[in-house]
Amino acid sequence: MEEKLENDCMFLAIELLTCSSGMEKEILNSYPNLSIDLNSLLEIKEKDTIGAEEIAFLLAPILAEPITQEVHKSLTQQYKKALELYPFNDFPREHLESRFELGFRYLMIGELEEAYSVLEIAIDQFEKKQYEISKLLGNKLGNEGSHLYLRMVQTCLKLGSTQPIYCGKALEYVERSKARSTLRLLNLRNVRDTLDYEAENLNLMKLRLKSLDKKLTNLKQDILNEIGDLELEVLLELEDSNSNSLMDKEEIDDNELMGEDNLREFKEGISQIEDGLKKNQKIISDLNKSIEFHEIHRLITDESTVIIEWYFTSQKFIVFIVCSHFEYPVVWQSPNNEESLDQLSSWCLNHLKLYYDFKNQWNNSIELEKSLQDLSKLLFLDEILSNIPKECKKLIIVPHCFLHQFPIHALPISDGSLFTRFPEGVKYSPSCKLLQLAQQKSERKKQPQLSSSFCLAIQNPTQDLIASDLEVKSFSKNFQYLKILSGNNATKDSLVKHLNSKRASQFNVVHFACHGVFSFEISGNSCLKLADQNLYLSEVLDLNFKEFNLVVLSGCETGLVDFNGLTDTYTGLSSAFLCAGTSSLVSSLWEVNDLATALMMNKFYQHLFELSSVNKGSVAIALNKAQQWLKELTTDEFHCFLNTSTIRSLLETISNELPIGKRRILQASIQASMKRHPHPFADPYYWAAFVAIGY
């Protein structure tokens, strides 16, 4: 309401300030609920020092009174005039704000079709020129853009109460908002600036190439002239010129080779820039194509799959349920009051504050199991699930804003857990659009038998992860070929070299057993720690992961994302890897336990190989089974597992390679786990952090 009041005051103030002399009375007559003395207004307007903001401040107390239907109708006429006063091409921000307000007024007086039409045009205009608008006006309009989509979603849902097709339209606009934000916030916000820069750089390099080519031609001509002169000298002074000519000839040959090397180097530079331009343009093109509801419905490949997508407004949250059993999405809405949303927001903020303030003791400072029970109730999870047919056994979760931070798959429900309710796997996707792209990438790739698969593994680059060697070596036997970049060899250059090698097309899985760091202040600074330097989020986008069916990020915080208020932000390492080409991903939501991660990853690959191939849903099934196994593992079973010949041999080998101090840390971690009776890893802290994302 305060935001609407501010907009109304400013709009009326600008109109009064800029109108022709004598028009003030007519304008005021358009606002029947305003009792403003005309003479007082004219006196204010005559002051040279006063502007629209001062007039808006004076108007605020008057406009704060409840606005009647008649006033809303009157305002529609004023905002129509504003559209003529502010053409979009000349005044993009003012035009869009006026169109947004006009749509809102139509919504308030119940003219829903008109509201839909006005907002549809506004969003189309915004999307076509959002880059130019954002460049001109900064992030303010980018944030206002979110309100455009929010208002359209509300309009569609009101229309959907009698025309279900509009429920599908509402979901389309939720997706369009997320696609816009993904493009803007994945360090692609300035990608067109980058493309402009690279294109300019490319042109400069081509000019230099022409110059170098000309120099090389001149050099060759000089060589011919030099040789001609040398032949003349040979005729005049045969003996003396022989040695000199050979020396000069060698120097000329070196110059020619240097010129050809420079030419070759420039051509390679041009080729790399052109490849980068094509890749970035492809990312932009893919994300800019909005997904329609019939395409979302096609993501449901069988009768057992269901998609649940969350969407938050300022007063409530909305859940869209999509499955083959319904022609249009089922829409569930939380109670329309700020109290329930405030309770949910408070839970989220308190939970995150505890985590960020006490990372090292986080698992001891919070009763995670009890906390997740509270979250399940605040999300009305049982009520939402009651709308899903029992035949649905496979769940795809599409969170919104802060829900990206939490393990929804681990939330308890009245009759057990989501694992038992959806035995064919629970997985995530940032949006249906990214799920569609992952599906398309997966369908274009070969789906090899894992028994004949190749894996590239990054193993303990910083040499301080005690159990990561156990993690990698325990699953290495499953792959036909495993290339391990370990310790000091796990450099950025080495990783890039293997990703760009001819053998890359043979790899199916890449596994990062290394530290991950999420930067909450600047999400673009989130990174994976390699031996020599960090691999930052923005750099991941420049790498080639399109050949990989699966990327596993077993380090800490690799699945966390940036969020700010009720925006559609999804900025994190996971999103970067999806955009870089992988179709399936496993990542973590907090700082994970080293030993628990090693045990779960061993079981994860075991279940994945039992499913034969990395295809639709198999990653989620394998991960969920591994999490259930770790959660239910008893102390006796853990003891037996450690004493199997394979694991015992691995532990002995790894322990012998460790310095005494780290060897004692590993032994102490195992002993501490054995003391947690009867289920040493039952707490969600140990098993719930990892999520399966993508197709």
PATI-660199 format. One record per residue (C-alpha): y, x, z negated; residue in three letters; residue number from 1. Coordinates in steps of 0.001 Angstrom, whole numbers. Each point is the difference from the previous one (the first is absolute). Example, Ala and Ser with C-alpha at 12.3 -4.5 7.8 and 13.67 -1.06 7.14 Angstrom:
2
        Y        X        Z  roza  lovex
    -4500    12300    -7800   ALA      1
     3440     1370      660   SER      2
//
This chain:
695
        Y        X        Z  roza  lovex
        0        0        0   MET      1
     2390     2841     -868   GLU      2
     -666     1606     3370   GLU      3
      658    -3287     1809   LYS      4
     3208     -486    -1987   LEU      5
     1199     3475      917   GLU      6
     -703     -611     3708   ASN      7
     1737    -3406      -28   ASP      8
     3075     1367    -1759   CYS      9
      306     2954     2330   MET     10
     -503    -2111     3107   PHE     11
     2653    -2536    -1012   LEU     12
     2363     2775    -1127   ALA     13
     -236     1794     3341   ILE     14
      549    -3263     1844   GLU     15
     3093     -824    -2052   LEU     16
     1386     3506      269   LEU     17
     -423      335     3771   THR     18
      827    -3506     1171   CYS     19
     3194     -805     1879   SER     20
     2966    -1167    -2031   SER     21
     -214    -3745     -583   GLY     22
    -3825     -182      260   MET     23
     -612      492    -3738   GLU     24
      197    -3712     -805   LYS     25
    -2542     -919     2684   GLU     26
    -2406     2647    -1301   ILE     27
      336    -1213    -3589   LEU     28
     -609    -3585     1137   ASN     29
    -3400     1183     1254   SER     30
     -977      666    -3626   TYR     31
      336    -3423    -1684   PRO     32
    -1179     1242    -3402   ASN     33
     2759     2633     -222   LEU     34
     3190     -810    -1877   SER     35
     2233     2890     1046   ILE     36
     3774     -266        7   ASP     37
     1105      832     3545   LEU     38
     3386     1395    -1038   ASN     39
    -1631     2334    -2527   SER     40
    -2398     1218     2665   LEU     41
     2833      681     2452   LEU     42
     1861     1977    -2649   GLU     43
    -3100     2125     -594   ILE     44
     -481      512     3717   LYS     45
     3583     1192      489   GLU     46
     -573     2950    -2328   LYS     47
     -640     3104     2084   ASP     48
    -2206     1589    -2641   THR     49
    -2568    -2751     -256   ILE     50
    -3148     -101     2106   GLY     51
    -3082    -2099      531   ALA     52
    -1767     1359    -3090   GLU     53
     2869    -1061    -2273   GLU     54
       99    -3490     1524   ILE     55
    -3786     -274     -326   ALA     56
      297      900    -3685   PHE     57
     2544    -2791     -519   LEU     58
    -2225    -2492     1846   LEU     59
    -3181      830    -1938   ALA     60
      575    -2266    -3027   PRO     61
      666    -2970     2290   ILE     62
    -3005      559     2259   LEU     63
    -2261      531    -3012   ALA     64
     -191    -3764     -436   GLU     65
    -3195    -1630     1386   PRO     66
      220     -288     3756   ILE     67
     -620    -3496     1330   THR     68
    -1794     -972     3192   GLN     69
     3380     -822     1521   GLU     70
     1237     3522     -682   VAL     71
    -3131     1513     1517   HIS     72
      576    -2113     3113   LYS     73
     3623     1098      107   SER     74
    -1043     3638     -331   LEU     75
    -2340     -304     2965   THR     76
     3008     -775     2179   GLN     77
     1888     2973    -1386   GLN     78
    -2897     2392      616   TYR     79
     -381    -1344     3530   LYS     80
     3635      928      588   LYS     81
     -698     3412    -1508   ALA     82
    -2711      645     2596   LEU     83
     2635     -481     2696   GLU     84
     2546     2061    -1922   LEU     85
    -2441     2907     -463   TYR     86
    -2006      650     3208   PRO     87
    -3184     1893     -787   PHE     88
      637     2958     2277   ASN     89
     3443      618    -1512   ASP     90
     -593    -1001    -3636   PHE     91
    -3779      242     -612   PRO     92
      145     -119    -3778   ARG     93
     2496    -2861     -263   GLU     94
    -1869    -1945     2676   HIS     95
    -3363      405    -1725   LEU     96
     1435     -876    -3409   GLU     97
     1561    -3164     1453   SER     98
    -3253     -942     1732   ARG     99
    -1924      638    -3212   PHE    100
     2400    -2249    -1923   GLU    101
     -192    -2677     2681   LEU    102
    -3779       -7     -214   GLY    103
      188     -287    -3783   PHE    104
     2393    -2974      202   ARG    105
    -2306    -1806     2434   TYR    106
    -2854      681    -2414   LEU    107
     2010    -1464    -2889   MET    108
      775    -3254     1840   ILE    109
    -3600     -370     1209   GLY    110
      601      688     3690   GLU    111
    -3027     2301      155   LEU    112
     -409      196     3759   GLU    113
     3628     1091      341   GLU    114
     -454     2552    -2793   ALA    115
    -3085     1404     1735   TYR    116
     1794      263     3344   SER    117
     3061     1770    -1477   VAL    118
    -2067     2484    -2057   LEU    119
    -2355      670     2913   GLU    120
     2946     1165     2123   ILE    121
     1388     2059    -2903   ALA    122
    -3281     1862     -513   ILE    123
     -434      629     3719   ASP    124
     3537     1410      135   GLN    125
     -589     2130    -3072   PHE    126
    -3272     1444     1267   GLU    127
     1358      813     3448   LYS    128
     2947     1945    -1356   LYS    129
     -976      876    -3553   GLN    130
      124     3736      753   TYR    131
     3570     -148     1304   GLU    132
     1056    -2384    -2795   ILE    133
    -1547     2159    -2736   SER    134
     1551     3126     1501   LYS    135
     3400    -1692      -44   LEU    136
     -185    -1701    -3367   LEU    137
    -2566     1990    -1992   GLY    138
    -2756    -1497    -2161   ASN    139
     1977    -3057    -1165   LYS    140
     -863    -2041     3044   LEU    141
    -3571     1320     -165   GLY    142
     -296    -1607    -3447   ASN    143
     1701    -3162     1265   GLU    144
    -2557      -39     2801   GLY    145
    -2664     -690    -2623   SER    146
     1918    -3143    -1007   HIS    147
      -64    -1217     3601   LEU    148
    -3796       94        1   TYR    149
     -207    -1490    -3481   LEU    150
     2159    -2958      997   ARG    151
    -2081     -523     3143   MET    152
    -3236       45    -2011   VAL    153
     1427    -2663    -2331   GLN    154
     1066    -2111     2966   THR    155
    -3428      285     1642   CYS    156
    -1800     -995    -3196   LEU    157
     2148    -3127     -350   LYS    158
     -797     -885     3604   LEU    159
    -3654      869     -657   GLY    160
     -328    -2754    -2587   SER    161
     -225    -2482     2909   THR    162
     -737     2338     2935   GLN    163
    -2666     2594     -994   PRO    164
      736     2154     3053   ILE    165
     3155     1150    -1808   TYR    166
    -2123     1465    -2833   CYS    167
    -1294     2404     2637   GLY    168
     3593      637     1099   LYS    169
      941      809    -3608   ALA    170
    -2718     2668     -116   LEU    171
     1201     1384     3336   GLU    172
     3474      549    -1445   TYR    173
    -1444     1592    -3143   VAL    174
    -1782     2436     2306   GLU    175
     3106      603     2117   ARG    176
     1920      899    -3131   SER    177
    -2715     2432    -1105   LYS    178
     -268     1581     3452   ALA    179
     3767      537       81   ARG    180
      -28     1601    -3436   SER    181
    -3041     2127      758   THR    182
     1737     1365     3074   LEU    183
     3242      580    -1882   ARG    184
    -1443     1460    -3197   LEU    185
    -2847     2205     1234   LEU    186
     2537     2658      821   ASN    187
      217    -1781     3341   LEU    188
     3323    -1546     -977   ARG    189
     1719     2793     1885   ASN    190
    -2744      586     2532   VAL    191
     2224    -1012     2891   ARG    192
     2569     2500    -1244   ASP    193
    -2845     2509       80   THR    194
     -981    -1090     3469   LEU    195
     3607      324     1176   ASP    196
      169     3473    -1524   TYR    197
    -3331     1038     1450   GLU    198
      918    -1392     3414   ALA    199
     3242     1965     -111   GLU    200
    -1926     3066    -1149   ASN    201
    -2449     -548     2845   LEU    202
     2808     -115     2545   ASN    203
     1483     3202    -1415   LEU    204
    -3381     1696      190   MET    205
     -426    -1114     3590   LYS    206
     3413     1459      830   LEU    207
    -1004     3224    -1696   ARG    208
    -3267     -122     1919   LEU    209
     1919     -238     3278   LYS    210
     2160     2903    -1108   SER    211
    -3045     2005    -1006   LEU    212
    -1737     -875     3251   ASP    213
     3064     1198     1909   LYS    214
       81     3208    -2023   LYS    215
    -3675      558      712   LEU    216
      620     -528     3737   THR    217
     2879     2493     -129   ASN    218
    -2173     2403    -1953   LEU    219
    -2715     -193     2638   LYS    220
     2607      597     2684   GLN    221
     1272     3013    -1963   ASP    222
    -3576     1232     -159   ILE    223
     -305     -217     3782   LEU    224
     3333     1768      410   ASN    225
    -1027     2595    -2548   GLU    226
    -3273      588     1775   ILE    227
     1867      386     3285   GLY    228
     2262     2592    -1575   ASP    229
    -2986     1737    -1481   LEU    230
    -1677      236     3391   GLU    231
     3134     1652     1357   LEU    232
        9     2449    -2892   GLU    233
    -3664      756      647   VAL    234
      816     1011     3522   LEU    235
     2838     2276    -1190   LEU    236
    -1465     1480    -3169   GLU    237
    -3709     -720      -18   LEU    238
    -1124     2050    -2932   GLU    239
     2859     -836    -2402   ASP    240
       70    -3671      861   SER    241
    -3726     -571     -586   ASN    242
      229      283    -3775   SER    243
     3363    -1768     -191   ASN    244
    -1143    -2855     2253   SER    245
    -3057     -601    -2114   LEU    246
     2156     -137    -3141   MET    247
     2533    -2318     1629   ASP    248
    -2761    -2151     1462   LYS    249
    -1599     -410    -3444   GLU    250
     3362     -965    -1513   GLU    251
      577    -2543     2790   ILE    252
    -3491    -1439     -470   ASP    253
      677     -362    -3744   ASP    254
     3255    -1819      730   ASN    255
    -1778    -2314     2405   GLU    256
    -2738     -762    -2538   LEU    257
     2616     -621    -2703   MET    258
     1799    -2424     2277   GLY    259
    -3245    -1818      804   GLU    260
     -911     -143    -3713   ASP    261
     3397    -1514     -822   ASN    262
     -422    -2496     2810   LEU    263
    -3448     -949    -1247   ARG    264
     1307     -319    -3577   GLU    265
     2806    -2328     1074   PHE    266
    -2399    -2128     2046   LYS    267
    -2259     -342    -3067   GLU    268
     3023     -957    -2123   GLY    269
     1001    -2659     2504   ILE    270
    -3544    -1341       84   SER    271
     -112     -272    -3819   GLN    272
     3316    -1851     -124   ILE    273
    -1102    -2402     2733   GLU    274
    -3262     -678    -1885   ASP    275
     1980     -643    -3208   GLY    276
     2343    -2361     1816   LEU    277
    -2914    -1963     1448   LYS    278
    -1702     -272    -3397   LYS    279
     3124    -1196    -1834   ASN    280
      806    -2451     2791   GLN    281
    -3565    -1335     -248   LYS    282
      362     -515    -3779   ILE    283
     3295    -1846      514   ILE    284
    -1456    -2113     2798   SER    285
    -3083     -974    -2030   ASP    286
     1945     -953    -3114   LEU    287
     2707    -1880     1886   ASN    288
    -2482    -2417     1577   LYS    289
      -83    -2906    -2425   SER    290
    -3378    -1508     -810   ILE    291
     -466    -3734      581   GLU    292
    -2158    -2235    -2152   PHE    293
    -2729     -420     2610   HIS    294
     -324     3815      -17   GLU    295
     -196       21    -3804   ILE    296
    -2705    -2638      220   HIS    297
    -1937     2226     2430   ARG    298
     -104     2724    -2665   LEU    299
    -2493    -2290    -1726   ILE    300
    -3097     1176     1861   THR    301
    -2537    -2198    -1813   ASP    302
     -320    -2974    -2328   GLU    303
     -363     2214    -3075   SER    304
     3433     1691      223   THR    305
     3193    -1227    -1650   VAL    306
     3517     1483      -97   ILE    307
     2278     -543    -3005   ILE    308
     3608     1018      624   GLU    309
     2655      -27    -2729   TRP    310
     3723     -535      531   TYR    311
     2649       30    -2732   PHE    312
     3299    -1848      -96   THR    313
     2665      148    -2717   SER    314
    -1487    -3008    -1837   GLN    315
    -3723      -50      768   LYS    316
    -2773     1572     2006   PHE    317
    -1874    -1467     2917   ILE    318
    -3602      645     1029   VAL    319
    -1301     -534     3542   PHE    320
    -3766     -484      340   ILE    321
    -1463      545     3473   VAL    322
    -3644     -483      939   CYS    323
    -2062    -1482     2822   SER    324
     -485    -3225    -1955   HIS    325
     3675     -971      348   PHE    326
     1995     -459     3210   GLU    327
     3212      990    -1763   TYR    328
      600     2021    -3162   PRO    329
     -401    -1681    -3348   VAL    330
     3223      584    -1921   VAL    331
      -44      306    -3783   TRP    332
     3289      304    -1916   GLN    333
      549     1046    -3599   SER    334
     1985    -2303    -2352   PRO    335
     3567     -201     1278   ASN    336
     1673     1469    -3051   ASN    337
     1394     3381     -811   GLU    338
    -1877      245    -3306   GLU    339
    -3462      566     1487   SER    340
     1370     2524     2494   LEU    341
     1955     1744    -2787   ASP    342
    -3205      312    -2020   GLN    343
    -1792     1555     2965   LEU    344
     2908     2351      718   SER    345
      146     1053    -3658   SER    346
    -3725      738      -30   TRP    347
      327     2151     3130   CYS    348
     3032     1922    -1245   LEU    349
    -1516      644    -3435   ASN    350
    -3263     1121     1556   HIS    351
     1734     2408     2382   LEU    352
     2320     1302    -2718   LYS    353
    -2978      862    -2196   LEU    354
    -1620     1773     2901   TYR    355
     3016     2051     1066   TYR    356
     1044      850    -3569   ASP    357
    -3464      973    -1231   PHE    358
    -1977     1120     3040   LYS    359
    -2030     2601    -1877   ASN    360
    -1048    -2448    -2733   GLN    361
      260    -3154     2084   TRP    362
    -3645    -1012     -384   ASN    363
      404      256    -3793   ASN    364
     3417    -1697     -240   SER    365
     -994    -3271     1664   ILE    366
    -3001    -2299     -278   GLU    367
     -459     -229     3745   LEU    368
    -2801    -2546      -81   GLU    369
     2042    -2394    -2158   LYS    370
     3091      674     2099   SER    371
    -1828     -926     3213   LEU    372
    -1205    -3231    -1603   GLN    373
     3632     -901     -664   ASP    374
      937      780     3602   LEU    375
    -2779    -2239     1293   SER    376
     1404    -2914    -2011   LYS    377
     3597      677     1057   LEU    378
    -1114      -35     3643   LEU    379
    -1892    -3307     -493   PHE    380
    -2933     1753     1674   LEU    381
    -2643    -2588     -918   ASP    382
     2198    -2792     1345   GLU    383
      579     1877     3259   ILE    384
    -3710      729      461   LEU    385
     -852    -3677     -490   SER    386
     1539     -587     3471   ASN    387
    -2468     2365     1690   ILE    388
    -3307    -1317     1348   PRO    389
    -3076     1338    -1820   LYS    390
    -1359     1236     3335   GLU    391
     2661     2730       54   CYS    392
    -1561     3232    -1306   LYS    393
     2406     2579     1408   LYS    394
     3610      285    -1213   LEU    395
     3016     1686     1625   ILE    396
     2981      300    -2359   ILE    397
     3530      304     1429   VAL    398
     2307      623    -2981   PRO    399
     3787     -204     -149   HIS    400
     2611     2166    -1764   CYS    401
    -1249     1193    -3437   PHE    402
    -3535    -1391      471   LEU    403
     -689     3010     2234   HIS    404
      -92     2077    -3207   GLN    405
    -2847    -1813    -1742   PHE    406
    -3805     -271      388   PRO    407
     -284    -3668      868   ILE    408
    -3655      611      888   HIS    409
     -632      874    -3675   ALA    410
     1553    -3172    -1457   LEU    411
    -2409    -2148    -2028   PRO    412
     -499    -3666      888   ILE    413
    -1578    -2865    -1935   SER    414
    -3462      442     1504   ASP    415
     -145     3811       82   GLY    416
     1919     2281     2316   SER    417
     1227      119     3575   LEU    418
    -2902     2371      737   PHE    419
    -2533    -2699     -887   THR    420
     2035    -2755     1691   ARG    421
      308     2050     3220   PHE    422
    -3177     2121      239   PRO    423
      699      986     3614   GLU    424
     3021     2036    -1038   GLY    425
     3590     -201    -1229   VAL    426
     2518     2024     1983   LYS    427
     3736      214      555   TYR    428
     2508      125     2796   SER    429
     3788      476     -240   PRO    430
      418    -2829     2522   SER    431
    -2002    -1954     2550   CYS    432
     1845     1937     2703   LYS    433
    -1270     3350    -1276   LEU    434
    -3451    -1546     -440   LEU    435
      107    -1044     3663   GLN    436
     1013     3522     1084   LEU    437
    -2793     1503    -2120   ALA    438
    -2466    -2461     1535   GLN    439
     1094      896     3520   GLN    440
     -284     3718     -751   LYS    441
    -3454     -515    -1475   SER    442
    -1190    -1961     3039   GLU    443
     1208     2760     2345   ARG    444
    -1891     2642    -1934   LYS    445
    -3673      708      157   LYS    446
    -1877    -1135    -3094   GLN    447
    -2501     2832     -467   PRO    448
    -2908       10    -2355   GLN    449
     1150     1813    -3108   LEU    450
    -3164     2085       52   SER    451
     1399     1698     3103   SER    452
     3611       82    -1222   SER    453
     2348     2908     -536   PHE    454
     2306      328    -3003   CYS    455
     3071     2136     -623   LEU    456
      532      565    -3736   ALA    457
     2999     1464    -1828   ILE    458
    -1437     1362    -3244   GLN    459
     2052      986    -3062   ASN    460
     2864     1861     1771   PRO    461
     1808      657    -3290   THR    462
    -3244     1165    -1676   GLN    463
      667    -1960    -3189   ASP    464
    -2090    -3138      590   LEU    465
    -3100      764    -1994   ILE    466
    -2260    -2707     1445   ALA    467
     1239      -96     3591   SER    468
    -2514     2658     1059   ASP    469
    -2749    -2211    -1415   LEU    470
     1574    -2962     1825   GLU    471
     -111     1609     3455   VAL    472
    -3295     1848     -336   LYS    473
    -1795    -3082    -1337   SER    474
      613    -1998     3206   PHE    475
      -68     2910     2469   SER    476
    -3745     -226      571   LYS    477
      402    -3425     1593   ASN    478
     1969     1182     3033   PHE    479
    -1477     1700     3028   GLN    480
     3012     2287       80   TYR    481
     2511      629    -2791   LEU    482
     2993     2284      364   LYS    483
     1456      862    -3402   ILE    484
     3478     1472     -418   LEU    485
     -216     1226    -3573   SER    486
     2374     1714    -2392   GLY    487
     2420     2393     1667   ASN    488
    -1404     -947     3428   ASN    489
     1217    -3584     -360   ALA    490
     3432      684     1483   THR    491
     2185    -2333     2020   LYS    492
     -351     2143     3123   ASP    493
    -3785        3     -337   SER    494
      -72    -3798     -407   LEU    495
     2230     -536     3038   VAL    496
    -2093     2445     2031   LYS    497
    -3212    -1927     -705   HIS    498
     1628    -3386      602   LEU    499
     1225     1178     3411   ASN    500
    -3152     1863      981   SER    501
    -2424    -1178     2680   LYS    502
    -2548     -632    -2732   ARG    503
     2306    -2564    -1628   ALA    504
    -1445    -2689     2259   SER    505
    -3381      649    -1646   GLN    506
     1253     -536    -3544   PHE    507
     -364    -3486    -1471   ASN    508
     1146      544    -3581   VAL    509
     2676     2149    -1621   VAL    510
     -130      349    -3783   HIS    511
     2891     1348    -2093   PHE    512
    -1245     1176    -3428   ALA    513
     3381     1263    -1145   CYS    514
     3008     -914    -2095   HIS    515
     2116    -2915     1142   GLY    516
     3528     -637    -1266   VAL    517
     1990    -3206      404   PHE    518
     3781      301     -273   SER    519
     1356    -3253    -1379   PHE    520
     3602     1187      381   GLU    521
     -347     1028     3662   ILE    522
    -3270    -1301     1432   SER    523
      388     2270     3039   GLY    524
     -597     2939    -2351   ASN    525
    -3512    -1254     -805   SER    526
    -2516     2601     1052   CYS    527
    -3447     1563      -67   LEU    528
      -67     3492    -1514   LYS    529
    -1580     2575     2308   LEU    530
     -561     3707     -690   ALA    531
     3246     1326     1437   ASP    532
     2342    -3012      101   GLN    533
      186    -3759     -410   ASN    534
     -944    -2450     2739   LEU    535
     2775    -2595     -260   TYR    536
     -161    -3664      957   LEU    537
     2296      443     2994   SER    538
    -2118     2907     1260   GLU    539
    -3168    -2096      -62   VAL    540
     1526    -2174     2749   LEU    541
      155     3057     2265   ASP    542
    -3712      784     -404   LEU    543
    -2865    -1333     2078   ASN    544
    -2423    -2161    -1973   PHE    545
     -825    -2390     2834   LYS    546
    -3480     1506      444   GLU    547
     -987     -690    -3602   PHE    548
    -1689    -3237     -989   ASN    549
      608      733    -3669   LEU    550
     2454     2032    -2093   VAL    551
     -771      385    -3719   VAL    552
     2831     1061    -2326   LEU    553
    -1803      602    -3289   SER    554
     3000     1587    -1740   GLY    555
     2452    -1657    -2372   CYS    556
     2513    -2711      985   GLU    557
     -855       97     3711   THR    558
      130    -3800      256   GLY    559
     3267     -600    -1855   LEU    560
     2948    -1381     1938   VAL    561
     3726     -334     -452   ASP    562
     1342    -3425     -866   PHE    563
     3470    -1265     -817   ASN    564
      571    -3554    -1113   GLY    565
    -1382    -2639     2348   LEU    566
       25     2129     3128   THR    567
    -2943      554     2309   ASP    568
     -152     3727     -623   THR    569
    -3291     1737      631   TYR    570
      906     3673      -26   THR    571
    -2778     2316    -1099   GLY    572
    -2628     2457     1154   LEU    573
    -2432    -2808      858   SER    574
     2395    -1629     2444   SER    575
      733     3382     1579   ALA    576
    -3681      674      672   PHE    577
     -458    -3474     1486   LEU    578
     2926      580     2356   CYS    579
    -1366     3467      828   ALA    580
    -3099    -1593     1458   GLY    581
    -2810     -500    -2497   THR    582
    -1541    -3473     -140   SER    583
    -1447      187    -3543   SER    584
     1294     1680    -3109   LEU    585
     -948      508    -3643   VAL    586
     2814      885    -2429   SER    587
      904     -188    -3704   SER    588
     2545    -1932    -2094   LEU    589
      420     2418    -2930   TRP    590
     -827     3457    -1318   GLU    591
    -3778      -73      118   VAL    592
    -2607     1659    -2187   ASN    593
    -1447     3054     1746   ASP    594
    -3629     -412    -1101   LEU    595
      -88    -3803      509   ALA    596
     1403      448     3504   THR    597
    -2660     2576      904   ALA    598
    -2776    -2316    -1196   LEU    599
     1390    -3045     1805   MET    600
      609     1838     3288   MET    601
    -3585     1249      -33   ASN    602
    -1224    -3578     -381   LYS    603
     2543    -1310     2529   PHE    604
    -1350     2212     2799   TYR    605
    -3563     -800    -1015   GLN    606
      654    -3729      461   HIS    607
     1977      626     3193   LEU    608
    -2932     1861     1552   PHE    609
    -2314    -2816    -1016   GLU    610
     2225    -2295     2103   LEU    611
     -609     2355     2980   SER    612
     3520       42     1492   SER    613
     3702     -267     -757   VAL    614
      625    -3445     1407   ASN    615
     1831    -3133    -1056   LYS    616
     -277     -521    -3728   GLY    617
    -2485     2777     -704   SER    618
     2556     2216    -1768   VAL    619
      989    -2821    -2373   ALA    620
    -3632     -894     -708   ILE    621
     -940     3626     -712   ALA    622
     3037      563    -2233   LEU    623
     -490    -3245    -1930   ASN    624
    -3672      844     -622   LYS    625
      917     3493    -1172   ALA    626
     2613    -1448    -2375   GLN    627
    -2474    -2503    -1416   GLN    628
    -2570     2781     -434   TRP    629
     2459     2200    -1918   LEU    630
     1222    -2916    -2107   LYS    631
    -3527    -1034    -1002   GLU    632
    -1436     3538     -357   LEU    633
    -1554      462    -3453   THR    634
       37     3189    -2015   THR    635
    -3745      452      531   ASP    636
      350     -544     3766   GLU    637
     2854     2491       91   PHE    638
    -2150     2555    -1808   HIS    639
    -2848     -555     2466   CYS    640
     2402      281     2952   PHE    641
     1275     3357    -1242   LEU    642
    -3555     1238     -342   ASN    643
    -1146     -833     3521   THR    644
     -949     3186     1773   SER    645
     2783     -239     2571   THR    646
     2852     -684    -2458   ILE    647
    -1298     2480    -2569   ARG    648
     -194     2712     2651   SER    649
     3515     -816     1221   LEU    650
     1421       82    -3530   LEU    651
    -1619     3354     -690   GLU    652
     1350     1468     3241   THR    653
     3499    -1345     -567   ILE    654
       40     1035    -3681   SER    655
     -982     3552      887   ASN    656
     2869      165     2511   GLU    657
     2593    -1236    -2509   LEU    658
     1952     2226    -2399   PRO    659
    -1128     -353    -3598   ILE    660
     2976    -2167     -970   GLY    661
     -521    -2541     2785   LYS    662
    -3766       42     -566   ARG    663
      610    -1090    -3588   ARG    664
     2366    -2772     1170   ILE    665
    -2699    -1388     2329   LEU    666
    -2614      124    -2766   GLN    667
     2392    -1658    -2461   ALA    668
      743    -2797     2506   SER    669
    -3719     -706      420   ILE    670
     -600       66    -3762   GLN    671
     2966    -2340     -653   ALA    672
    -1406    -2457     2549   SER    673
    -3408       60    -1675   MET    674
     1614    -1067    -3286   LYS    675
     1478    -3195     1490   ARG    676
    -2920    -2335     -770   HIS    677
    -1505    -2083     1501   PRO    678
     1913      113     3310   HIS    679
     2028     3230      280   PRO    680
     2013    -1160     3029   PHE    681
      312    -3741     -667   ALA    682
     3770       99     -532   ASP    683
     1816     -954     3245   PRO    684
     1948     3271     -319   TYR    685
    -3086     1874     1241   TYR    686
    -1154    -2212     2885   TRP    687
     2732    -2452     1080   ALA    688
     2619     2414     1398   ALA    689
    -1489      284     3489   PHE    690
      668    -2566     2723   VAL    691
    -1402     -451     3509   ALA    692
     2769     -588     2536   ILE    693
     -147     -927     3680   GLY    694
    -2804    -1292     2169   TYR    695
//
